[in-house]
């Protein structure tokens, strides 16, 4: 153990203390910003302002069927943190006219934009929803059920990956894998099993990109399956995309799929080795098995400058508790490093897990080698 002593050490401690105080205050500002942004998104306040036209609190409350006094407070708060502008700040409270700043419109309201981040506040809101259960889980070692995180988590998580699945997955990621792309475009019907499909955006995205593909999505969360089926209906894909409230372990499915995928869900599984073994059986040696999961470093590094600050926070509050619901559990957590996945893959009967040369700031795409 290193003992720090002397006047210089005291100055260092003071500087460290002051920096930490400042960081906690900055973090609190971020928390308030996230949750008040969540309110604006959920209540349709930003959507009502996306034209850029300035509105009073009475006008905004009227068009969104909300309470004027609450809306007035929200508008002033949003102006103070810089999300909104105000044309006439010196006028009375109900006469002030607020507008959504032009550079913020795309981020908060344009769902198909690569810059859209409207799902992020929902994820944060959902992550902290069962905080009492998480506290108790820390004491007992038990888990927290996924449904306890509620609709914000379910929809926020799906919303964050929506554009990736509708745009990148079928139009750049899969086409970059020659044999997979060739099979999906051969003209013959191709079957895809999408494990842990959630709200179904990955299943929908692959079906839209490959008209000859028939996709079976599997998930164990009833609410997610219900919403996924509705989205499939909205896209008119009921004939080619089926969402199943089930796992995919039925032996009758073995060897039936040309492509088996699991997008951002293996690290949540209590038995990832069993899940990968099931995926291997579904592909039966001739099909491809792809995993998308978080882009973690090969080893722990407390000075990591990438995204592990985000991943660890998500893991402590959500992914690890969800993964510990069933026992025994691998207790992987969000930070599933490549070596960990390779180990799971080998235990499941694969020879290796190869990181494909697909560029993304948040995810690796692995191909499991039989």
Secondary structure, DSSP 8 states (H G I E B T S, - for coil): -----SHHHHHHHHHHHHHHHHHHHHHHHHHHHHHHHHHHHHTTHHHHHTT---B-HHHHHHHHT--HHHHHHHHHHHHHTTSEEES-TTS-TTT--EEE-HHHHHHHH-TTSTT--TTHHHHHHHHHHTHHHHHHHHHH-----GGGGHHHHHHHHHHHHHHIIIIIIIIIIGGGSHHHHHHHTSSS-EEEEEET-TTSHHHHHHHHH-TTEEEEEEES-HHHHHHHHHHHHHTT-TTTEEEEES-S--GGGTT--SEEEEES-GGG-TTHHHHHHHHHHHHTTTSEEEEEEE---SS--TT--SSHHHHHHHIIIIIHHHHTSSSS-----S---HHHHHHHHHHTT-SEEEE-S---SSEEEEEEE-
